[in-house]
Amino acid sequence: MDYTIYLVEDEENLNSILTSYLQNEGWNVTSFLKGKDAQEEIHNAPHLWILDIMLPDIDGYQLIKEIKTNDELTPVIFISARDADLDKIIGLELGSDDYLAKPFLPRELIIRTRKLLGRV
C-alpha cells in the first residue's frame, strides 16, 4: 500500500534527512518547515503525521489538536528536543501514538513508523 506521511520539522537539515529515510521506505512524504503550512493541509488526512513540538510559528501541540479534531484515528509521532517527562505525557494525552526525544537515530523513527502504519 502507498502510505502518505506528513513530516513537520523546522530544522532544514533534519527535515531533509528524515524525508530521505522515509522516502527510501517507499512512502510518499510531504515535509513542512512551518507549522502554519502543515496546518493548511490537515484536511488532506495523510496516513501518519510526524510532528516536531517546537516550531517557530505554531507548536506541535496545537497541530495535534487540530489533526485529531479532523480525524481522531490519524496516528501521530512526536519528535522533539523537549524530553522532559511532562512533555511526553502532554503529547500522549493529546493523542500522539509515540514520542521520540532528539537526538535519535533516523532508523528508529523508520521502525516506529513502520509499526504504526501496519496498524492503519
Phi and psi in radians as a Rosetta constraint file:
Dihedral C 1 N 2 CA 2 C 2 CIRCULARHARMONIC -1.454 0.35
Dihedral N 2 CA 2 C 2 N 3 CIRCULARHARMONIC 1.987 0.35
Dihedral C 2 N 3 CA 3 C 3 CIRCULARHARMONIC -1.707 0.35
Dihedral N 3 CA 3 C 3 N 4 CIRCULARHARMONIC 2.500 0.35
Dihedral C 3 N 4 CA 4 C 4 CIRCULARHARMONIC -1.932 0.35
Dihedral N 4 CA 4 C 4 N 5 CIRCULARHARMONIC 2.231 0.35
Dihedral C 4 N 5 CA 5 C 5 CIRCULARHARMONIC -2.135 0.35
Dihedral N 5 CA 5 C 5 N 6 CIRCULARHARMONIC 2.339 0.35
Dihedral C 5 N 6 CA 6 C 6 CIRCULARHARMONIC -1.847 0.35
Dihedral N 6 CA 6 C 6 N 7 CIRCULARHARMONIC 2.150 0.35
Dihedral C 6 N 7 CA 7 C 7 CIRCULARHARMONIC -1.930 0.35
Dihedral N 7 CA 7 C 7 N 8 CIRCULARHARMONIC 2.192 0.35
Dihedral C 7 N 8 CA 8 C 8 CIRCULARHARMONIC -2.085 0.35
Dihedral N 8 CA 8 C 8 N 9 CIRCULARHARMONIC 1.844 0.35
Dihedral C 8 N 9 CA 9 C 9 CIRCULARHARMONIC -2.577 0.35
Dihedral N 9 CA 9 C 9 N 10 CIRCULARHARMONIC 2.107 0.35
Dihedral C 9 N 10 CA 10 C 10 CIRCULARHARMONIC -1.421 0.35
Dihedral N 10 CA 10 C 10 N 11 CIRCULARHARMONIC -0.304 0.35
Dihedral C 10 N 11 CA 11 C 11 CIRCULARHARMONIC -1.433 0.35
Dihedral N 11 CA 11 C 11 N 12 CIRCULARHARMONIC 1.959 0.35
Dihedral C 11 N 12 CA 12 C 12 CIRCULARHARMONIC -0.991 0.35
Dihedral N 12 CA 12 C 12 N 13 CIRCULARHARMONIC -0.771 0.35
Dihedral C 12 N 13 CA 13 C 13 CIRCULARHARMONIC -1.113 0.35
Dihedral N 13 CA 13 C 13 N 14 CIRCULARHARMONIC -0.838 0.35
Dihedral C 13 N 14 CA 14 C 14 CIRCULARHARMONIC -1.119 0.35
Dihedral N 14 CA 14 C 14 N 15 CIRCULARHARMONIC -0.701 0.35
Dihedral C 14 N 15 CA 15 C 15 CIRCULARHARMONIC -1.005 0.35
Dihedral N 15 CA 15 C 15 N 16 CIRCULARHARMONIC -0.807 0.35
Dihedral C 15 N 16 CA 16 C 16 CIRCULARHARMONIC -1.116 0.35
Dihedral N 16 CA 16 C 16 N 17 CIRCULARHARMONIC -0.783 0.35
Dihedral C 16 N 17 CA 17 C 17 CIRCULARHARMONIC -1.093 0.35
Dihedral N 17 CA 17 C 17 N 18 CIRCULARHARMONIC -0.852 0.35
Dihedral C 17 N 18 CA 18 C 18 CIRCULARHARMONIC -1.128 0.35
Dihedral N 18 CA 18 C 18 N 19 CIRCULARHARMONIC -0.675 0.35
Dihedral C 18 N 19 CA 19 C 19 CIRCULARHARMONIC -1.046 0.35
Dihedral N 19 CA 19 C 19 N 20 CIRCULARHARMONIC -0.775 0.35
Dihedral C 19 N 20 CA 20 C 20 CIRCULARHARMONIC -1.074 0.35
Dihedral N 20 CA 20 C 20 N 21 CIRCULARHARMONIC -0.814 0.35
Dihedral C 20 N 21 CA 21 C 21 CIRCULARHARMONIC -1.042 0.35
Dihedral N 21 CA 21 C 21 N 22 CIRCULARHARMONIC -0.792 0.35
Dihedral C 21 N 22 CA 22 C 22 CIRCULARHARMONIC -1.148 0.35
Dihedral N 22 CA 22 C 22 N 23 CIRCULARHARMONIC -0.732 0.35
Dihedral C 22 N 23 CA 23 C 23 CIRCULARHARMONIC -1.163 0.35
Dihedral N 23 CA 23 C 23 N 24 CIRCULARHARMONIC -0.572 0.35
Dihedral C 23 N 24 CA 24 C 24 CIRCULARHARMONIC -1.116 0.35
Dihedral N 24 CA 24 C 24 N 25 CIRCULARHARMONIC -0.337 0.35
Dihedral C 24 N 25 CA 25 C 25 CIRCULARHARMONIC -1.465 0.35
Dihedral N 25 CA 25 C 25 N 26 CIRCULARHARMONIC -0.057 0.35
Dihedral C 25 N 26 CA 26 C 26 CIRCULARHARMONIC 1.577 0.35
Dihedral N 26 CA 26 C 26 N 27 CIRCULARHARMONIC 0.178 0.35
Dihedral C 26 N 27 CA 27 C 27 CIRCULARHARMONIC -1.563 0.35
Dihedral N 27 CA 27 C 27 N 28 CIRCULARHARMONIC 2.595 0.35
Dihedral C 27 N 28 CA 28 C 28 CIRCULARHARMONIC -1.448 0.35
Dihedral N 28 CA 28 C 28 N 29 CIRCULARHARMONIC 2.087 0.35
Dihedral C 28 N 29 CA 29 C 29 CIRCULARHARMONIC -2.080 0.35
Dihedral N 29 CA 29 C 29 N 30 CIRCULARHARMONIC 2.247 0.35
Dihedral C 29 N 30 CA 30 C 30 CIRCULARHARMONIC -1.974 0.35
Dihedral N 30 CA 30 C 30 N 31 CIRCULARHARMONIC 2.140 0.35
Dihedral C 30 N 31 CA 31 C 31 CIRCULARHARMONIC -1.917 0.35
Dihedral N 31 CA 31 C 31 N 32 CIRCULARHARMONIC 2.597 0.35
Dihedral C 31 N 32 CA 32 C 32 CIRCULARHARMONIC -2.260 0.35
Dihedral N 32 CA 32 C 32 N 33 CIRCULARHARMONIC 2.430 0.35
Dihedral C 32 N 33 CA 33 C 33 CIRCULARHARMONIC -1.686 0.35
Dihedral N 33 CA 33 C 33 N 34 CIRCULARHARMONIC -0.287 0.35
Dihedral C 33 N 34 CA 34 C 34 CIRCULARHARMONIC -2.208 0.35
Dihedral N 34 CA 34 C 34 N 35 CIRCULARHARMONIC 2.431 0.35
Dihedral C 34 N 35 CA 35 C 35 CIRCULARHARMONIC -1.097 0.35
Dihedral N 35 CA 35 C 35 N 36 CIRCULARHARMONIC -0.637 0.35
Dihedral C 35 N 36 CA 36 C 36 CIRCULARHARMONIC -1.107 0.35
Dihedral N 36 CA 36 C 36 N 37 CIRCULARHARMONIC -0.665 0.35
Dihedral C 36 N 37 CA 37 C 37 CIRCULARHARMONIC -1.128 0.35
Dihedral N 37 CA 37 C 37 N 38 CIRCULARHARMONIC -0.723 0.35
Dihedral C 37 N 38 CA 38 C 38 CIRCULARHARMONIC -1.156 0.35
Dihedral N 38 CA 38 C 38 N 39 CIRCULARHARMONIC -0.676 0.35
Dihedral C 38 N 39 CA 39 C 39 CIRCULARHARMONIC -0.987 0.35
Dihedral N 39 CA 39 C 39 N 40 CIRCULARHARMONIC -0.638 0.35
Dihedral C 39 N 40 CA 40 C 40 CIRCULARHARMONIC -1.207 0.35
Dihedral N 40 CA 40 C 40 N 41 CIRCULARHARMONIC -0.292 0.35
Dihedral C 40 N 41 CA 41 C 41 CIRCULARHARMONIC -1.857 0.35
Dihedral N 41 CA 41 C 41 N 42 CIRCULARHARMONIC 0.098 0.35
Dihedral C 41 N 42 CA 42 C 42 CIRCULARHARMONIC -0.986 0.35
Dihedral N 42 CA 42 C 42 N 43 CIRCULARHARMONIC -0.669 0.35
Dihedral C 42 N 43 CA 43 C 43 CIRCULARHARMONIC -1.113 0.35
Dihedral N 43 CA 43 C 43 N 44 CIRCULARHARMONIC -0.303 0.35
Dihedral C 43 N 44 CA 44 C 44 CIRCULARHARMONIC -1.347 0.35
Dihedral N 44 CA 44 C 44 N 45 CIRCULARHARMONIC -0.224 0.35
Dihedral C 44 N 45 CA 45 C 45 CIRCULARHARMONIC 0.811 0.35
Dihedral N 45 CA 45 C 45 N 46 CIRCULARHARMONIC 1.364 0.35
Dihedral C 45 N 46 CA 46 C 46 CIRCULARHARMONIC -1.223 0.35
Dihedral N 46 CA 46 C 46 N 47 CIRCULARHARMONIC 3.053 0.35
Dihedral C 46 N 47 CA 47 C 47 CIRCULARHARMONIC -1.284 0.35
Dihedral N 47 CA 47 C 47 N 48 CIRCULARHARMONIC -0.468 0.35
Dihedral C 47 N 48 CA 48 C 48 CIRCULARHARMONIC -2.725 0.35
Dihedral N 48 CA 48 C 48 N 49 CIRCULARHARMONIC 2.471 0.35
Dihedral C 48 N 49 CA 49 C 49 CIRCULARHARMONIC -1.921 0.35
Dihedral N 49 CA 49 C 49 N 50 CIRCULARHARMONIC 2.431 0.35
Dihedral C 49 N 50 CA 50 C 50 CIRCULARHARMONIC -2.086 0.35
Dihedral N 50 CA 50 C 50 N 51 CIRCULARHARMONIC 2.004 0.35
Dihedral C 50 N 51 CA 51 C 51 CIRCULARHARMONIC -2.080 0.35
Dihedral N 51 CA 51 C 51 N 52 CIRCULARHARMONIC 2.301 0.35
Dihedral C 51 N 52 CA 52 C 52 CIRCULARHARMONIC -1.380 0.35
Dihedral N 52 CA 52 C 52 N 53 CIRCULARHARMONIC 2.595 0.35
Dihedral C 52 N 53 CA 53 C 53 CIRCULARHARMONIC -1.465 0.35
Dihedral N 53 CA 53 C 53 N 54 CIRCULARHARMONIC -0.823 0.35
Dihedral C 53 N 54 CA 54 C 54 CIRCULARHARMONIC -1.598 0.35
Dihedral N 54 CA 54 C 54 N 55 CIRCULARHARMONIC 1.780 0.35
Dihedral C 54 N 55 CA 55 C 55 CIRCULARHARMONIC -2.050 0.35
Dihedral N 55 CA 55 C 55 N 56 CIRCULARHARMONIC 2.705 0.35
Dihedral C 55 N 56 CA 56 C 56 CIRCULARHARMONIC -1.230 0.35
Dihedral N 56 CA 56 C 56 N 57 CIRCULARHARMONIC -0.433 0.35
Dihedral C 56 N 57 CA 57 C 57 CIRCULARHARMONIC -1.956 0.35
Dihedral N 57 CA 57 C 57 N 58 CIRCULARHARMONIC -0.610 0.35
Dihedral C 57 N 58 CA 58 C 58 CIRCULARHARMONIC -2.618 0.35
Dihedral N 58 CA 58 C 58 N 59 CIRCULARHARMONIC 2.447 0.35
Dihedral C 58 N 59 CA 59 C 59 CIRCULARHARMONIC -1.533 0.35
Dihedral N 59 CA 59 C 59 N 60 CIRCULARHARMONIC 2.842 0.35
Dihedral C 59 N 60 CA 60 C 60 CIRCULARHARMONIC -1.091 0.35
Dihedral N 60 CA 60 C 60 N 61 CIRCULARHARMONIC -0.490 0.35
Dihedral C 60 N 61 CA 61 C 61 CIRCULARHARMONIC -1.108 0.35
Dihedral N 61 CA 61 C 61 N 62 CIRCULARHARMONIC -0.737 0.35
Dihedral C 61 N 62 CA 62 C 62 CIRCULARHARMONIC -1.160 0.35
Dihedral N 62 CA 62 C 62 N 63 CIRCULARHARMONIC -0.708 0.35
Dihedral C 62 N 63 CA 63 C 63 CIRCULARHARMONIC -1.087 0.35
Dihedral N 63 CA 63 C 63 N 64 CIRCULARHARMONIC -0.773 0.35
Dihedral C 63 N 64 CA 64 C 64 CIRCULARHARMONIC -1.143 0.35
Dihedral N 64 CA 64 C 64 N 65 CIRCULARHARMONIC -0.599 0.35
Dihedral C 64 N 65 CA 65 C 65 CIRCULARHARMONIC -1.035 0.35
Dihedral N 65 CA 65 C 65 N 66 CIRCULARHARMONIC -0.767 0.35
Dihedral C 65 N 66 CA 66 C 66 CIRCULARHARMONIC -1.249 0.35
Dihedral N 66 CA 66 C 66 N 67 CIRCULARHARMONIC -0.662 0.35
Dihedral C 66 N 67 CA 67 C 67 CIRCULARHARMONIC -1.068 0.35
Dihedral N 67 CA 67 C 67 N 68 CIRCULARHARMONIC -0.817 0.35
Dihedral C 67 N 68 CA 68 C 68 CIRCULARHARMONIC -1.233 0.35
Dihedral N 68 CA 68 C 68 N 69 CIRCULARHARMONIC -0.500 0.35
Dihedral C 68 N 69 CA 69 C 69 CIRCULARHARMONIC -1.177 0.35
Dihedral N 69 CA 69 C 69 N 70 CIRCULARHARMONIC -0.665 0.35
Dihedral C 69 N 70 CA 70 C 70 CIRCULARHARMONIC -1.226 0.35
Dihedral N 70 CA 70 C 70 N 71 CIRCULARHARMONIC -0.774 0.35
Dihedral C 70 N 71 CA 71 C 71 CIRCULARHARMONIC -2.753 0.35
Dihedral N 71 CA 71 C 71 N 72 CIRCULARHARMONIC 1.805 0.35
Dihedral C 71 N 72 CA 72 C 72 CIRCULARHARMONIC -1.161 0.35
Dihedral N 72 CA 72 C 72 N 73 CIRCULARHARMONIC -0.258 0.35
Dihedral C 72 N 73 CA 73 C 73 CIRCULARHARMONIC -1.583 0.35
Dihedral N 73 CA 73 C 73 N 74 CIRCULARHARMONIC -0.140 0.35
Dihedral C 73 N 74 CA 74 C 74 CIRCULARHARMONIC -1.147 0.35
Dihedral N 74 CA 74 C 74 N 75 CIRCULARHARMONIC 2.137 0.35
Dihedral C 74 N 75 CA 75 C 75 CIRCULARHARMONIC -1.241 0.35
Dihedral N 75 CA 75 C 75 N 76 CIRCULARHARMONIC 2.568 0.35
Dihedral C 75 N 76 CA 76 C 76 CIRCULARHARMONIC -2.380 0.35
Dihedral N 76 CA 76 C 76 N 77 CIRCULARHARMONIC 2.333 0.35
Dihedral C 76 N 77 CA 77 C 77 CIRCULARHARMONIC -1.978 0.35
Dihedral N 77 CA 77 C 77 N 78 CIRCULARHARMONIC 2.189 0.35
Dihedral C 77 N 78 CA 78 C 78 CIRCULARHARMONIC -1.552 0.35
Dihedral N 78 CA 78 C 78 N 79 CIRCULARHARMONIC 2.418 0.35
Dihedral C 78 N 79 CA 79 C 79 CIRCULARHARMONIC -2.168 0.35
Dihedral N 79 CA 79 C 79 N 80 CIRCULARHARMONIC 2.304 0.35
Dihedral C 79 N 80 CA 80 C 80 CIRCULARHARMONIC -2.797 0.35
Dihedral N 80 CA 80 C 80 N 81 CIRCULARHARMONIC 2.598 0.35
Dihedral C 80 N 81 CA 81 C 81 CIRCULARHARMONIC -1.321 0.35
Dihedral N 81 CA 81 C 81 N 82 CIRCULARHARMONIC -0.254 0.35
Dihedral C 81 N 82 CA 82 C 82 CIRCULARHARMONIC -1.436 0.35
Dihedral N 82 CA 82 C 82 N 83 CIRCULARHARMONIC 1.839 0.35
Dihedral C 82 N 83 CA 83 C 83 CIRCULARHARMONIC -1.962 0.35
Dihedral N 83 CA 83 C 83 N 84 CIRCULARHARMONIC 0.270 0.35
Dihedral C 83 N 84 CA 84 C 84 CIRCULARHARMONIC -1.170 0.35
Dihedral N 84 CA 84 C 84 N 85 CIRCULARHARMONIC 2.574 0.35
Dihedral C 84 N 85 CA 85 C 85 CIRCULARHARMONIC -0.962 0.35
Dihedral N 85 CA 85 C 85 N 86 CIRCULARHARMONIC -0.669 0.35
Dihedral C 85 N 86 CA 86 C 86 CIRCULARHARMONIC -1.074 0.35
Dihedral N 86 CA 86 C 86 N 87 CIRCULARHARMONIC -0.713 0.35
Dihedral C 86 N 87 CA 87 C 87 CIRCULARHARMONIC -1.092 0.35
Dihedral N 87 CA 87 C 87 N 88 CIRCULARHARMONIC -0.730 0.35
Dihedral C 87 N 88 CA 88 C 88 CIRCULARHARMONIC -1.115 0.35
Dihedral N 88 CA 88 C 88 N 89 CIRCULARHARMONIC -0.751 0.35
Dihedral C 88 N 89 CA 89 C 89 CIRCULARHARMONIC -1.116 0.35
Dihedral N 89 CA 89 C 89 N 90 CIRCULARHARMONIC -0.784 0.35
Dihedral C 89 N 90 CA 90 C 90 CIRCULARHARMONIC -1.030 0.35
Dihedral N 90 CA 90 C 90 N 91 CIRCULARHARMONIC -0.803 0.35
Dihedral C 90 N 91 CA 91 C 91 CIRCULARHARMONIC -1.031 0.35
Dihedral N 91 CA 91 C 91 N 92 CIRCULARHARMONIC -0.789 0.35
Dihedral C 91 N 92 CA 92 C 92 CIRCULARHARMONIC -1.181 0.35
Dihedral N 92 CA 92 C 92 N 93 CIRCULARHARMONIC -0.679 0.35
Dihedral C 92 N 93 CA 93 C 93 CIRCULARHARMONIC -1.144 0.35
Dihedral N 93 CA 93 C 93 N 94 CIRCULARHARMONIC -0.530 0.35
Dihedral C 93 N 94 CA 94 C 94 CIRCULARHARMONIC -1.384 0.35
Dihedral N 94 CA 94 C 94 N 95 CIRCULARHARMONIC -0.127 0.35
Dihedral C 94 N 95 CA 95 C 95 CIRCULARHARMONIC 2.010 0.35
Dihedral N 95 CA 95 C 95 N 96 CIRCULARHARMONIC 0.133 0.35
Dihedral C 95 N 96 CA 96 C 96 CIRCULARHARMONIC -1.219 0.35
Dihedral N 96 CA 96 C 96 N 97 CIRCULARHARMONIC 2.640 0.35
Dihedral C 96 N 97 CA 97 C 97 CIRCULARHARMONIC -1.655 0.35
Dihedral N 97 CA 97 C 97 N 98 CIRCULARHARMONIC -0.324 0.35
Dihedral C 97 N 98 CA 98 C 98 CIRCULARHARMONIC -2.779 0.35
Dihedral N 98 CA 98 C 98 N 99 CIRCULARHARMONIC 2.869 0.35
Dihedral C 98 N 99 CA 99 C 99 CIRCULARHARMONIC -2.594 0.35
Dihedral N 99 CA 99 C 99 N 100 CIRCULARHARMONIC 2.111 0.35
Dihedral C 99 N 100 CA 100 C 100 CIRCULARHARMONIC -2.007 0.35
Dihedral N 100 CA 100 C 100 N 101 CIRCULARHARMONIC 2.165 0.35
Dihedral C 100 N 101 CA 101 C 101 CIRCULARHARMONIC -1.506 0.35
Dihedral N 101 CA 101 C 101 N 102 CIRCULARHARMONIC 2.343 0.35
Dihedral C 101 N 102 CA 102 C 102 CIRCULARHARMONIC -1.351 0.35
Dihedral N 102 CA 102 C 102 N 103 CIRCULARHARMONIC 2.564 0.35
Dihedral C 102 N 103 CA 103 C 103 CIRCULARHARMONIC -1.386 0.35
Dihedral N 103 CA 103 C 103 N 104 CIRCULARHARMONIC 2.616 0.35
Dihedral C 103 N 104 CA 104 C 104 CIRCULARHARMONIC -2.434 0.35
Dihedral N 104 CA 104 C 104 N 105 CIRCULARHARMONIC 2.819 0.35
Dihedral C 104 N 105 CA 105 C 105 CIRCULARHARMONIC -1.410 0.35
Dihedral N 105 CA 105 C 105 N 106 CIRCULARHARMONIC 2.310 0.35
Dihedral C 105 N 106 CA 106 C 106 CIRCULARHARMONIC -0.937 0.35
Dihedral N 106 CA 106 C 106 N 107 CIRCULARHARMONIC -0.573 0.35
Dihedral C 106 N 107 CA 107 C 107 CIRCULARHARMONIC -1.081 0.35
Dihedral N 107 CA 107 C 107 N 108 CIRCULARHARMONIC -0.612 0.35
Dihedral C 107 N 108 CA 108 C 108 CIRCULARHARMONIC -1.118 0.35
Dihedral N 108 CA 108 C 108 N 109 CIRCULARHARMONIC -0.701 0.35
Dihedral C 108 N 109 CA 109 C 109 CIRCULARHARMONIC -1.090 0.35
Dihedral N 109 CA 109 C 109 N 110 CIRCULARHARMONIC -0.703 0.35
Dihedral C 109 N 110 CA 110 C 110 CIRCULARHARMONIC -1.070 0.35
Dihedral N 110 CA 110 C 110 N 111 CIRCULARHARMONIC -0.792 0.35
Dihedral C 110 N 111 CA 111 C 111 CIRCULARHARMONIC -1.093 0.35
Dihedral N 111 CA 111 C 111 N 112 CIRCULARHARMONIC -0.798 0.35
Dihedral C 111 N 112 CA 112 C 112 CIRCULARHARMONIC -1.148 0.35
Dihedral N 112 CA 112 C 112 N 113 CIRCULARHARMONIC -0.664 0.35
Dihedral C 112 N 113 CA 113 C 113 CIRCULARHARMONIC -1.125 0.35
Dihedral N 113 CA 113 C 113 N 114 CIRCULARHARMONIC -0.798 0.35
Dihedral C 113 N 114 CA 114 C 114 CIRCULARHARMONIC -1.020 0.35
Dihedral N 114 CA 114 C 114 N 115 CIRCULARHARMONIC -0.750 0.35
Dihedral C 114 N 115 CA 115 C 115 CIRCULARHARMONIC -1.115 0.35
Dihedral N 115 CA 115 C 115 N 116 CIRCULARHARMONIC -0.743 0.35
Dihedral C 115 N 116 CA 116 C 116 CIRCULARHARMONIC -1.170 0.35
Dihedral N 116 CA 116 C 116 N 117 CIRCULARHARMONIC -0.757 0.35
Dihedral C 116 N 117 CA 117 C 117 CIRCULARHARMONIC -1.129 0.35
Dihedral N 117 CA 117 C 117 N 118 CIRCULARHARMONIC -0.496 0.35
Dihedral C 117 N 118 CA 118 C 118 CIRCULARHARMONIC -1.141 0.35
Dihedral N 118 CA 118 C 118 N 119 CIRCULARHARMONIC -0.317 0.35
Dihedral C 118 N 119 CA 119 C 119 CIRCULARHARMONIC -1.665 0.35
Dihedral N 119 CA 119 C 119 N 120 CIRCULARHARMONIC -0.235 0.35
